[in-house]
Amino acid sequence: MITIDHDLCDLCGTCIGVCPVDCISMSESRLEIDNSMCIDCNFCLQVCPMEALKEEKDD
């Protein structure tokens, strides 16, 4: 599961552009991730210049 640290996110949208399944969107000046659509490619983690995205392992 990918989570967003909204305090670090500067809303640049880089992660939106690289997501192959379009599970990241901007809503009310905030990024949202639909983890039910996410395929765990981690492209968003790799391109985030603010390191605002984190991967949390499911227990």
Buried (B, 14 or more C-beta within 10 A) or exposed (E): EBEBEEEEBEEBEBBBEBBEEEBBEEEEEEBEBEEEEBEEEEBBBEBBEBEBBEEEEEE
